[in-house]
């Protein structure tokens, strides 16, 4: 009888297990994330998630918030669950005491999953598995996934505080706030798509950013409504640009190609369109090469946006004008 080939995820698990047992992946060292697995082995995200879940079940790896999934100390595969004799009740899987569970631990674990695998991978069941507790025990600390997401966003903003001493000048202050937001969105790629501008979530730790921008613009000839509109415009610019970070990560995981490789693969078809002669300026640009960089795009757009705001700001009075006012 022809032997059936093992499922793809089982083969990946076996390969990673062998690398761990051989010491190639040492205790505390990161194992490939789900996105790296999809790229290296050309499998779907669901398959990659199943791979890490099996390695966790075997006790070979565990998740570390802010780091990813790492090899467990002394990781030795756990035997597969043995069949229980007929009539004997199943034993409950041992888990961490519920008393040790806290909202902070739940949020940290959820952020670790989202940072590594994207927001779609976060579920109450998955977070409970990461913590080694029953899924229902989470509901004593958080109502549902939506409430958990709000807590995750609040923790992300709390981890990126604004400085106590703001710089001089409204433009310098707004530039600093925008760059801190940009750093935060890159650290947590799921955060920008999760935030809503039209239906803003109650995220207390985000309010200091609002106050920072409003205070920076206060007393410069703008009414409160215009100040708030400026804040929303700035925030949405940073958020809208940062959404591309998560989209690019997902696209790379799905295709196995980074941005440069994908652009190279599209070049023949694009140059065929350029051969029509309808886009001579664009063709010159493509022939000369264009170095697309999301950080550069962010900085360029930020400064042009602030140039526009400067047109609304009343110029500060000179020393002579201040004396007259006094």
C-alpha positions in Angstrom: 0.0 0.0 0.0 1.3 3.4 -0.9 2.3 5.5 2.2 0.5 8.8 2.4 2.7 11.8 2.7 2.6 13.7 6.0 0.7 16.9 6.1 2.7 20.0 5.2 2.5 21.5 8.7 3.7 18.2 10.2 6.8 18.3 8.1 7.6 21.8 9.1 7.0 21.0 12.8 9.4 18.0 12.4 12.1 20.1 10.7 11.9 22.8 13.5 11.8 20.1 16.2 15.0 18.5 14.8 16.7 21.9 14.7 15.7 22.5 18.4 16.8 19.0 19.5 20.2 19.4 17.6 20.8 22.7 19.4 20.7 24.7 16.1 17.9 26.7 17.8 19.1 27.2 21.4 17.0 27.9 24.5 15.8 31.5 24.4 16.4 31.9 20.7 13.6 33.0 18.5 12.0 30.5 16.2 10.6 31.6 12.8 7.4 33.7 13.2 4.3 32.7 11.3 5.1 35.3 8.7 8.6 33.9 8.3 7.2 30.4 8.1 4.8 31.5 5.3 7.7 33.0 3.4 10.3 30.2 3.9 8.0 27.3 3.3 5.4 28.9 1.0 2.4 27.9 3.2 -0.7 29.8 4.2 -0.8 31.8 7.5 -3.3 29.3 8.9 -0.7 26.5 8.4 2.1 28.6 9.9 -0.1 29.3 13.0 -0.8 25.6 13.3 3.0 24.9 13.2 3.7 27.1 16.2 0.6 25.9 18.0 1.9 22.3 17.8 5.4 23.3 18.9 3.9 25.1 21.9 1.7 22.0 22.7 4.9 19.9 22.7 6.5 22.3 25.2 9.3 23.1 22.8 8.6 26.8 22.5 6.7 29.6 24.3 5.8 33.2 23.5 7.7 36.1 25.1 6.0 39.5 24.9 8.0 42.0 22.8 10.3 39.2 21.6 8.2 36.5 19.8 8.1 32.8 20.1 11.3 31.4 21.6 12.8 27.9 22.4 11.9 26.8 25.9 14.7 25.9 28.3 15.3 22.2 28.2 12.6 21.8 25.7 11.8 18.1 25.2 8.8 17.1 23.2 5.9 16.0 25.3 4.4 12.7 24.3 1.1 12.7 22.4 -1.9 12.3 24.7 -2.5 8.6 25.4 -5.9 7.1 24.9 -7.6 6.7 28.3 -9.2 3.4 29.2 -12.9 3.0 28.5 -15.1 4.4 31.2 -12.4 6.5 32.8 -13.1 10.2 32.8 -10.7 12.5 31.0 -8.4 14.5 33.2 -8.5 18.3 32.9 -5.4 19.8 31.3 -3.3 21.4 34.0 -3.0 25.2 33.5 -1.6 28.1 35.3 -3.7 29.0 38.4 -6.4 31.5 37.5 -5.4 33.5 40.6 -2.1 34.3 38.8 -4.0 35.7 35.9 -4.4 39.5 35.6 -5.6 42.0 33.0 -2.0 43.1 32.5 -0.8 39.6 31.6 -3.7 39.1 29.2 -3.0 42.4 27.4 0.7 41.7 27.2 0.1 38.2 25.7 -2.4 39.6 23.2 0.0 42.3 22.1 2.8 39.7 21.7 0.5 37.7 19.4 -0.6 40.7 17.4 3.0 42.0 17.0 4.2 38.7 15.7 1.3 37.4 13.7 -1.1 40.3 13.1 -4.4 41.2 14.7 -6.3 38.5 12.9 -4.4 35.9 15.0 -5.7 37.4 18.3 -8.6 35.6 19.8 -9.7 34.9 23.4 -8.9 31.2 22.8 -5.4 32.0 21.4 -4.5 34.4 24.2 -5.7 31.8 26.8 -3.5 29.2 25.1 -0.5 31.5 25.3 -1.1 32.0 29.0 -1.9 28.3 29.7 -5.3 29.0 31.2 -8.9 28.1 30.3 -10.5 30.5 27.8 -13.4 31.3 30.1 -11.0 32.6 32.8 -10.2 35.5 30.5 -13.7 36.8 30.7 -13.4 37.5 34.4 -10.9 40.3 33.4 -12.1 41.5 30.0 -15.6 41.4 28.5 -14.8 40.3 24.9 -12.2 40.7 22.1 -13.3 44.3 21.3 -12.7 45.3 24.9 -9.4 43.4 24.8 -8.4 45.3 21.7 -9.1 48.7 23.4 -6.9 47.6 26.3 -4.2 46.6 23.8 -4.3 50.0 22.1 -4.2 51.8 25.4 -1.1 49.8 26.5 0.6 50.6 23.2 0.1 54.3 23.6 1.1 54.1 27.3 4.4 52.5 26.1 5.2 55.6 23.9 4.8 58.6 26.3 5.5 62.1 25.2 8.4 63.9 26.9 7.8 66.0 30.0 9.7 69.0 28.5 8.3 69.9 25.1 10.6 71.6 22.5 10.2 75.3 21.6 8.0 76.1 18.7 4.7 74.6 17.5 6.3 73.0 14.5 9.0 71.2 16.5 6.3 70.0 18.9 4.1 68.6 16.2 7.0 67.0 14.4 8.0 65.2 17.6 4.5 64.0 18.2 4.2 62.7 14.6 7.5 60.9 14.8 6.7 59.2 18.1 3.4 58.0 16.6 5.3 56.7 13.5 7.7 54.8 15.7 4.8 53.3 17.7 2.9 52.2 14.6 6.1 50.5 13.3 6.6 48.7 16.6 3.0 47.6 16.6 2.0 47.3 12.9 -1.6 46.1 13.8 -2.3 49.4 15.7 -2.8 51.8 12.8 -5.4 49.7 11.0 -7.2 49.0 14.4 -7.6 52.7 15.2 -10.6 54.5 13.8 -10.8 58.2 13.1 -14.5 58.3 12.3 -15.4 56.2 15.4 -12.6 56.8 17.8 -12.2 54.2 20.5 -12.0 55.2 24.2 -8.2 55.0 24.6 -7.1 57.1 27.6 -3.4 56.9 26.9 -3.9 58.4 23.5 -5.4 61.6 24.9 -2.0 63.2 25.9 -1.2 63.3 22.1 -4.4 65.2 21.5 -3.7 67.6 24.3 -0.1 68.0 23.1 -1.1 69.1 19.7 -3.9 71.4 20.9 -1.6 73.1 23.4 1.1 73.5 20.8 -1.4 75.4 18.6 -3.1 77.3 21.3 -2.7 81.1 21.2 -1.5 81.2 17.6 -4.5 82.7 16.0 -6.5 79.5 15.5 -10.0 78.8 16.9 -10.6 75.6 18.8 -12.4 73.9 15.9 -9.4 74.6 13.6 -7.0 73.4 16.2 -8.9 70.1 16.6 -9.2 69.7 12.8 -5.4 70.2 12.5 -4.8 67.5 15.1 -7.1 65.0 13.4 -5.5 65.8 10.0 -2.0 65.2 11.4 -3.0 62.0 13.2 -4.7 60.6 10.2 -1.8 61.4 8.0 0.6 59.4 10.3 -2.0 56.6 10.7 -2.8 56.4 7.0 0.8 56.1 6.0 1.5 53.5 8.8 -1.3 51.3 7.5 1.0 50.4 4.7 3.4 48.8 7.2 0.9 46.1 8.1 -0.3 45.7 4.5 3.2 45.2 3.3 4.0 42.6 6.0 0.8 40.7 5.1 1.6 40.9 1.4 5.2 39.6 2.0 3.9 36.8 4.1 1.3 35.8 1.5 3.6 36.1 -1.6 7.0 35.3 -0.1 8.4 38.4 -1.8 9.6 41.6 -0.2 8.8 44.9 -1.7 11.9 45.1 -3.9 11.4 41.5 -5.2 7.8 42.1 -5.9 8.5 45.3 -7.8 11.2 43.5 -9.9 8.6 40.8 -10.8 6.2 43.5 -12.0 8.8 45.4 -14.1 8.3 43.6 -17.4 4.6 44.1 -17.5 5.0 47.8 -16.4 7.6 48.5 -19.1 5.4 46.9 -21.7 2.8 49.6 -20.8 5.4 52.3 -20.9 6.3 51.2 -24.5 3.1 52.7 -25.7 4.7 56.2 -25.3 1.7 57.6 -23.5 3.7 58.2 -20.3 7.0 59.6 -21.3 7.8 61.4 -18.0 6.9 58.3 -15.9 9.0 56.1 -18.2 12.0 58.4 -17.7 11.6 58.1 -14.0 11.3 54.3 -14.1 14.4 54.0 -16.3 16.4 56.2 -14.0 15.2 54.2 -11.0 13.1 55.4 -8.0 14.1 54.3 -4.5 10.8 53.9 -2.7 11.2 54.2 1.1 8.3 54.5 3.4 10.3 56.4 6.1 11.3 59.0 3.5 7.7 59.2 2.2 6.5 59.8 5.8 9.0 62.6 6.5 8.4 64.3 3.1 4.6 64.3 3.6 4.9 65.4 7.3 6.9 68.5 6.4 4.6 69.4 3.5 1.6 69.0 5.8 3.3 71.3 8.4 4.1 73.8 5.7 0.3 74.0 5.1 -0.4 74.5 8.8 2.1 77.3 9.0 -0.1 79.3 6.6 -2.8 79.2 9.2 -0.6 80.3 12.1 -0.4 84.0 12.9 3.3 85.1 13.0 4.7 85.6 16.5 4.9 89.3 17.3 8.3 91.0 17.2 10.0 92.4 20.3 8.8 95.9 19.3 5.3 94.7 18.7 5.3 93.0 22.1 6.3 96.3 23.8 3.4 98.1 22.1 1.0 95.4 23.1 2.2 95.7 26.7 
